[in-house]
Amino acid sequence: MDIIFIQGLKIDTVIGIYDWERKIRQDIVLDIEMSANIKAASKTDHINQALDYKAVSKRLIDFVQRSEFQLVETLAERITQIVLKEFKVTWIKLTLNKGEVLTGAQGVGIVIERSNG
Ligand SMILES: Nc1nc2c(c(=O)[nH]1)N=C([C@H](O)[C@@H](O)CO)CN2
């Protein structure tokens, strides 16, 4: 299996369970690994045959910026479902980092793997 990845994709959104978090926008950072078969793209050297990481990133930026979830779990699950349904991806690993919201910690977040195969 080949993997196309997107690393350190920073997106602003409304997320969190506390009142103060509902009134501000916070940055989350996504690291994404997606299964891809790169044979056709590498043969033809054409973007039409490739999993276009720019297209994935544009779709996720739009979705995350419009979203207002409370939990990182919900946002992560929705992101993986979008990628699996709308792109030629059968497996995805997503790391969602909410950053320095927990006193004493450099980051908090979630790592999930999903597949539809
Ligand atoms: N499992 C989770 N725990 C917590 C979440 C979450 O999304 N999933 N969120 C919070 C708060 O919003 C926190 O990030 C802000 O201090 C706390 N625990």
The ligand as an ORCA input file, in Angstrom:
! r2SCAN-3c Opt
* xyz 0 1
  N     -11.769     13.212     25.264
  C     -11.886     14.570     25.274
  N     -11.643     15.234     26.400
  C     -11.779     16.580     26.425
  C     -12.170     17.288     25.275
  C     -12.412     16.550     24.096
  O     -12.752     17.090     23.021
  N     -12.265     15.184     24.131
  N     -12.259     18.648     25.325
  C     -12.012     19.340     26.417
  C     -12.022     20.812     26.404
  O     -12.727     21.356     25.333
  C     -10.562     21.269     26.446
  O      -9.943     20.954     25.192
  C     -10.380     22.741     26.705
  O      -9.718     22.902     27.899
  C     -11.633     18.693     27.674
  N     -11.546     17.255     27.570
*
